[in-house]
Amino acid sequence: MNRYLVIFLGAVATVTFAFVVLIGLPEVQLAGVPAPAGLAPYTASQAEGRALYTSLGCYYCHSQQVRTPSFGSDSARGWGRASEPEDYVYDRPHLLGTMRTGPDLMNIGVRQPSRDWHYLHLYQPRAVAPFSVMPSFRFLFVLKDQAEMGDEIVTTPPGLVPAGKVVVAGPKARALVDYLLALKRDYDPHAVAGGAP
């Protein structure tokens, strides 16, 4: 009977220690990190796109953390400067990712600032990256006979869409692209809003 109590108390102590070290201490350390001058909170559309990004599981294949040169070749790949804690002030929860089946997206808004490129990539990834393993998110788009006022038309290569049809970005596709374009970390992360670094 005493062994079960010791095992139970040991398990509780282990979980408590892990919680304090992995969640509590980092939260306390990062609680006072100010937002950099170049980082703005997400708009309503960007926040909706971020929620969609999360629900689609995009972070399983894409990271949002550029490593320092001593830990990898992220900068040499053109993914931008190394990430800093200040870059995540408005990100709750953080979407650092679990692996890199696809490229890091921390600076995708700088590397690919074109809405058209993102729409086509979401509609048919292999149209822009022939060897991509990313699934198509065609359900975010609408196939129409004719575009209407205010529609954002997806420019597709010949043969991708039936003749006489146009692909239009749906509201969720627009929100997701708004979020991806907001991923720009090209500012000085130590320059605090309204003051010097």
DAMO-V994885 format. One record per backbone hydrogen bond with DSSP energy under -0.5 kcal/mol. NH is the residue of the N-H (numbers start at 1). CO is the residue of the C=O. If there is no record, write none. Layout:
# DAMO-V994885
((NH:CO) (NH:CO))
This chain:
# DAMO-V994885
((5:1) (6:2) (7:3) (8:4) (9:5) (10:6) (11:7) (12:8) (13:9) (14:10) (15:11) (16:12) (17:13) (18:14) (19:15) (20:16) (21:17) (22:18) (23:19) (24:19) (25:20) (27:23) (28:24) (29:25) (30:26) (31:27) (33:30) (37:191) (39:36) (40:38) (47:43) (48:44) (49:45) (50:46) (51:47) (52:48) (53:49) (54:50) (55:51) (56:52) (57:54) (58:53) (60:57) (61:58) (62:58) (64:96) (67:65) (71:68) (72:68) (72:69) (77:73) (78:75) (79:74) (83:66) (87:84) (88:85) (89:86) (91:88) (92:90) (98:59) (99:59) (101:61) (102:61) (105:63) (108:105) (109:183) (110:107) (110:183) (111:107) (112:108) (115:113) (118:114) (119:115) (120:116) (121:117) (122:118) (123:119) (124:120) (127:124) (128:125) (129:125) (132:129) (137:122) (140:137) (141:138) (142:168) (144:142) (144:166) (151:148) (153:151) (154:167) (155:153) (156:154) (160:157) (165:162) (166:144) (167:154) (168:142) (168:166) (169:152) (170:140) (173:140) (174:170) (175:171) (176:172) (177:173) (178:174) (179:175) (180:176) (181:177) (182:178) (182:179) (183:179) (183:180) (184:182) (189:187) (191:188) (192:190) (192:196) (193:35) (195:192))
